[in-house]
Amino acid sequence: MPATTNTGLWSQAGVPHRGWHCVGVEDIRPDGQPEDETEYATCQMCGNERIRFVHMMEHPEFDGVVEAGCVCAEKMSGDYVNPRQQEGRLRKKASRKARWLSRKWRTSHKGNHYLNVDGLNLVVFPAKFKPGRWCFSVDGDFSRTTYATHDEAKLALFEEFWERLTD
């Protein structure tokens, strides 16, 4: 069971307990690294020391951002649906990203690796004017950045693909 202490902000005078809103959520393990190699965060509200998903919470009567776990974020905001949904989306993203490079990529007639996923054509190809560098495209929209390796370009392509999925 995760360690908890009474050193969190819940017990400090002047810290609001309600009326917070979430300004973002971060996954401490977005690339699916092993659990035992992860440096987890600590919830600033309760002191729980094994937080994977950090909810950044703001309050008009509190200076700064408080990093909280899901349960505390729910209590702080009074929202018992969205914090879990946000974690679910991040968990799904991490899972898909962990399998991204090992997917069965097809090869085009030009020799480029590609996938057709969720109605999008995703392609990784050598940069035309920068030998040894890689680019990607999503439905004909080309990356503005080049990447040092084929895998780096594929991972950057994943991020662009995920953004389009979640917009």
Contacts in CASP RR format, 6 or more apart in sequence:
PFRMAT RR
TARGET T0000
AUTHOR 0000-0000-0000
METHOD contacts of the structure
MODEL  1
MPATTNTGLWSQAGVPHRGWHCVGVEDIRPDGQPEDETEYATCQMCGNER
IRFVHMMEHPEFDGVVEAGCVCAEKMSGDYVNPRQQEGRLRKKASRKARW
LSRKWRTSHKGNHYLNVDGLNLVVFPAKFKPGRWCFSVDGDFSRTTYATH
DEAKLALFEEFWERLTD
2 48 0 8 1.000
2 49 0 8 1.000
2 50 0 8 1.000
3 48 0 8 1.000
3 49 0 8 1.000
3 50 0 8 1.000
4 46 0 8 1.000
4 47 0 8 1.000
4 48 0 8 1.000
4 49 0 8 1.000
5 47 0 8 1.000
7 47 0 8 1.000
8 43 0 8 1.000
8 44 0 8 1.000
8 45 0 8 1.000
8 46 0 8 1.000
8 47 0 8 1.000
9 15 0 8 1.000
9 44 0 8 1.000
9 45 0 8 1.000
9 66 0 8 1.000
10 17 0 8 1.000
10 45 0 8 1.000
10 46 0 8 1.000
10 72 0 8 1.000
15 62 0 8 1.000
16 59 0 8 1.000
16 61 0 8 1.000
16 62 0 8 1.000
17 75 0 8 1.000
17 76 0 8 1.000
18 76 0 8 1.000
18 78 0 8 1.000
19 59 0 8 1.000
19 76 0 8 1.000
19 77 0 8 1.000
19 78 0 8 1.000
20 57 0 8 1.000
20 58 0 8 1.000
20 59 0 8 1.000
20 62 0 8 1.000
20 66 0 8 1.000
20 73 0 8 1.000
20 76 0 8 1.000
20 77 0 8 1.000
21 57 0 8 1.000
21 58 0 8 1.000
21 59 0 8 1.000
21 77 0 8 1.000
22 55 0 8 1.000
22 56 0 8 1.000
22 57 0 8 1.000
22 73 0 8 1.000
22 77 0 8 1.000
22 79 0 8 1.000
22 82 0 8 1.000
22 83 0 8 1.000
22 86 0 8 1.000
23 56 0 8 1.000
23 57 0 8 1.000
23 58 0 8 1.000
23 65 0 8 1.000
24 55 0 8 1.000
24 56 0 8 1.000
24 86 0 8 1.000
25 53 0 8 1.000
25 54 0 8 1.000
25 55 0 8 1.000
25 56 0 8 1.000
25 83 0 8 1.000
25 86 0 8 1.000
25 87 0 8 1.000
25 90 0 8 1.000
26 53 0 8 1.000
26 54 0 8 1.000
26 56 0 8 1.000
27 52 0 8 1.000
27 53 0 8 1.000
27 90 0 8 1.000
27 91 0 8 1.000
27 93 0 8 1.000
27 94 0 8 1.000
28 38 0 8 1.000
28 39 0 8 1.000
28 40 0 8 1.000
28 41 0 8 1.000
28 51 0 8 1.000
28 52 0 8 1.000
28 53 0 8 1.000
28 54 0 8 1.000
29 35 0 8 1.000
29 38 0 8 1.000
29 52 0 8 1.000
29 94 0 8 1.000
30 90 0 8 1.000
30 93 0 8 1.000
30 94 0 8 1.000
30 97 0 8 1.000
31 94 0 8 1.000
31 97 0 8 1.000
31 98 0 8 1.000
32 94 0 8 1.000
32 97 0 8 1.000
32 98 0 8 1.000
38 52 0 8 1.000
40 49 0 8 1.000
40 50 0 8 1.000
40 51 0 8 1.000
40 52 0 8 1.000
41 51 0 8 1.000
41 52 0 8 1.000
41 54 0 8 1.000
41 67 0 8 1.000
42 48 0 8 1.000
42 49 0 8 1.000
42 51 0 8 1.000
42 67 0 8 1.000
43 49 0 8 1.000
43 51 0 8 1.000
43 67 0 8 1.000
43 68 0 8 1.000
43 69 0 8 1.000
43 72 0 8 1.000
44 66 0 8 1.000
44 67 0 8 1.000
44 68 0 8 1.000
45 66 0 8 1.000
45 68 0 8 1.000
45 69 0 8 1.000
45 72 0 8 1.000
45 76 0 8 1.000
46 68 0 8 1.000
46 69 0 8 1.000
46 71 0 8 1.000
46 72 0 8 1.000
48 69 0 8 1.000
48 72 0 8 1.000
51 67 0 8 1.000
51 68 0 8 1.000
51 69 0 8 1.000
53 69 0 8 1.000
53 70 0 8 1.000
53 86 0 8 1.000
53 87 0 8 1.000
53 90 0 8 1.000
53 91 0 8 1.000
54 67 0 8 1.000
54 68 0 8 1.000
54 69 0 8 1.000
55 67 0 8 1.000
55 68 0 8 1.000
55 69 0 8 1.000
55 70 0 8 1.000
55 72 0 8 1.000
55 73 0 8 1.000
55 83 0 8 1.000
55 86 0 8 1.000
56 65 0 8 1.000
56 66 0 8 1.000
56 67 0 8 1.000
57 65 0 8 1.000
57 66 0 8 1.000
57 67 0 8 1.000
57 68 0 8 1.000
57 73 0 8 1.000
57 76 0 8 1.000
57 77 0 8 1.000
58 64 0 8 1.000
58 65 0 8 1.000
58 66 0 8 1.000
59 66 0 8 1.000
59 76 0 8 1.000
66 76 0 8 1.000
68 76 0 8 1.000
69 83 0 8 1.000
70 83 0 8 1.000
70 84 0 8 1.000
70 87 0 8 1.000
73 79 0 8 1.000
73 83 0 8 1.000
74 80 0 8 1.000
74 83 0 8 1.000
74 84 0 8 1.000
77 83 0 8 1.000
89 166 0 8 1.000
93 162 0 8 1.000
96 158 0 8 1.000
96 162 0 8 1.000
97 155 0 8 1.000
97 158 0 8 1.000
97 162 0 8 1.000
100 154 0 8 1.000
100 155 0 8 1.000
100 158 0 8 1.000
101 151 0 8 1.000
101 154 0 8 1.000
101 155 0 8 1.000
103 115 0 8 1.000
105 113 0 8 1.000
105 114 0 8 1.000
105 115 0 8 1.000
105 124 0 8 1.000
105 154 0 8 1.000
106 113 0 8 1.000
106 114 0 8 1.000
106 115 0 8 1.000
107 113 0 8 1.000
107 114 0 8 1.000
108 114 0 8 1.000
108 123 0 8 1.000
110 125 0 8 1.000
112 123 0 8 1.000
112 124 0 8 1.000
112 125 0 8 1.000
113 123 0 8 1.000
113 124 0 8 1.000
113 125 0 8 1.000
113 150 0 8 1.000
113 154 0 8 1.000
114 121 0 8 1.000
114 122 0 8 1.000
114 123 0 8 1.000
114 124 0 8 1.000
115 121 0 8 1.000
115 122 0 8 1.000
116 122 0 8 1.000
117 161 0 8 1.000
118 165 0 8 1.000
120 138 0 8 1.000
120 139 0 8 1.000
120 161 0 8 1.000
120 164 0 8 1.000
121 137 0 8 1.000
121 138 0 8 1.000
121 139 0 8 1.000
121 140 0 8 1.000
122 136 0 8 1.000
122 137 0 8 1.000
122 138 0 8 1.000
122 157 0 8 1.000
122 161 0 8 1.000
123 136 0 8 1.000
123 137 0 8 1.000
123 140 0 8 1.000
124 134 0 8 1.000
124 135 0 8 1.000
124 136 0 8 1.000
124 150 0 8 1.000
124 153 0 8 1.000
124 154 0 8 1.000
124 157 0 8 1.000
125 134 0 8 1.000
125 135 0 8 1.000
125 136 0 8 1.000
125 137 0 8 1.000
126 132 0 8 1.000
126 133 0 8 1.000
126 134 0 8 1.000
126 135 0 8 1.000
127 133 0 8 1.000
127 134 0 8 1.000
127 135 0 8 1.000
127 146 0 8 1.000
128 135 0 8 1.000
130 146 0 8 1.000
132 148 0 8 1.000
133 146 0 8 1.000
133 147 0 8 1.000
133 148 0 8 1.000
134 146 0 8 1.000
134 147 0 8 1.000
134 148 0 8 1.000
134 149 0 8 1.000
134 150 0 8 1.000
134 152 0 8 1.000
134 153 0 8 1.000
135 142 0 8 1.000
135 143 0 8 1.000
135 145 0 8 1.000
135 146 0 8 1.000
135 147 0 8 1.000
135 153 0 8 1.000
136 142 0 8 1.000
136 143 0 8 1.000
136 147 0 8 1.000
136 153 0 8 1.000
136 154 0 8 1.000
136 156 0 8 1.000
136 157 0 8 1.000
136 160 0 8 1.000
137 143 0 8 1.000
138 157 0 8 1.000
138 160 0 8 1.000
138 161 0 8 1.000
138 164 0 8 1.000
143 153 0 8 1.000
143 156 0 8 1.000
143 157 0 8 1.000
143 160 0 8 1.000
145 156 0 8 1.000
146 153 0 8 1.000
147 153 0 8 1.000
147 156 0 8 1.000
END
